[in-house]
Amino acid sequence: MKRIVVIGGGTGLSSMLRGMKKINDVDITAIVTVADDGGSTGRIRDTYNIPAVGDIRHVMSAMAEDENENLFRDLLDYRFQGNEDVGGHNLGNLIFLALIDITGSFMGAIQAMSRVLNIKGKIVPSTLDNVTLFAMMKDGTLVCGEKNIPNVENSIDHVFYKQDVVAYQQALRQIEKADMIIYGIGSLYTSILPNLIIKPICDAIQNNPCPKVYFCNAMSQPGETDEYSLEDHIRAIEKHSYPNSVDVAIVNESYIPSAILARYAKENSKPVTIQEKSHEYAIMKRNLVHLDSQGRIRHNPDAVKKVIEELLKQL
């Protein structure tokens, strides 16, 4: 059985895992960022001084058995109306908070919810520290907090933590045993890199000779990767980790209607393209995205599954 470690956070990682959980004879571990500090997750962090639960909640609903996924996704993502008391909170975050109290630990809550949802695979945070993500912009502006980083009209130079962050040991063990390590899909600076800038995580990845695969976003993300090419994404990963940290880059080549692209362009989001002729890493171009019911560009979990199955045959 091959062991795959996927590193990231947010809805992009969840989309990947919805496809990956259908692959037979693989052991999947999702290593998830806990740097989110916005919305319901941020309020719970501030009040109870615990790592962020939002990205883990998304991943849990994605990795639930198929017959449970839709019901539990709707349940866990349900947001109460209003701004006071439970208003604005996700039900899943509150359930997670209750399970921390019942089980006595953050990991106990993950394990309990994993049993209830019949999770295929493992979900582990990159750290159990209550971390705050900072970004240094190219003009020297310092931005504090993951939720604020994409909202500053500037270009990101690098992201970092001011504190020394302790990596979660189980995350390190899973990385050490992995037959393939995947970065993405997800926001580069606020979902993927918050994991890689934890030095023991980065060192464990570098010390494992297995293939490292980067699933690049199909579209640039306003406030994070404006005008970024594929090469810009990978240079950012290398800057925050180590040289040649990507062996294979997966790039979308699906046709996207011009009307959809025009709508995205109004929000300063454009397709991520290959700009250079020579690369130190292999590139696989595949049809990866589809349009959801609202015309939004989303990665197709089944397409992601096929690419990973293709990669597994090469191991």
Disulfide bonds with the S-S distance in Angstrom:
none
